Amino acid sequence: MTLVTTSSKNQVTIPAAYLRDLGLKPGEHFLIDNKGKELIFKPIKGSIVDELAGSLEKFIPADKKKISIEKAIRLAKIMHAKELGAKLNSDH
């Protein structure tokens, strides 16, 4: 364990040894989450979209979890088109 201090801008410097242990180099990204009173750091290896996709699962209604990605994309396009149509109609 290492003691660190938050700056006046709420920034924290992560010791280089921890970054090396995670395999992070300058400019690379990682995710941070809190579990209770602990912070969890997860390096992103590959696409950030792939890494974040699973984190959205809690926002998906149970009846929608078993649909294919293709169907989900079609539904999202339909919903977006309806919202855009409603906005355009309300502007006139």
PESULLIN-V225411 format. One record per pair of residues at least 24 apart in sequence whose C-alpha atoms are under 6 Angstrom apart, sorted by sequence separation. I is the first residue (numbers start at 1). J is the second residue. D is the distance in whole Angstrom. If there is no record, write none. Layout:
I;J;D
I;J;D
//
This chain:
none
//
